[in-house]
Amino acid sequence: TNEKVDDIIDAIRPHASAVSLAGAGGGGFMYILAKSSADAKRIRQILEKAPPSPHSRFYGFDLDAVGMTVENLV
C-alpha cells in the first residue's frame, strides 16, 4: 500500500474485519468488510468527515448467496 491507504485503514481499523484493494494506482477500489451494520455506518461517517480524496466515492454491493448459474439456451 502507500501512506494514504495506510491512513484510511488505520482510521477504520476498529470497525473493520477485513480490507482488500483492487485495481491499480490511485484509481482502484477498497473493499471493506465491517464488523457489524453499526460499524459500517461508523466507517462511512469517518470517511465522509475526512474524505481521503475529493474523487472518493462510496459504492454499495451485495454478496451473491447463490453463485453462478448456467442455463441451456438452446
Helices and strands as residue ranges (DSSP letters): H 3-12, G 13-15, E 16-22, G 25-27, E 29-34, H 37-49
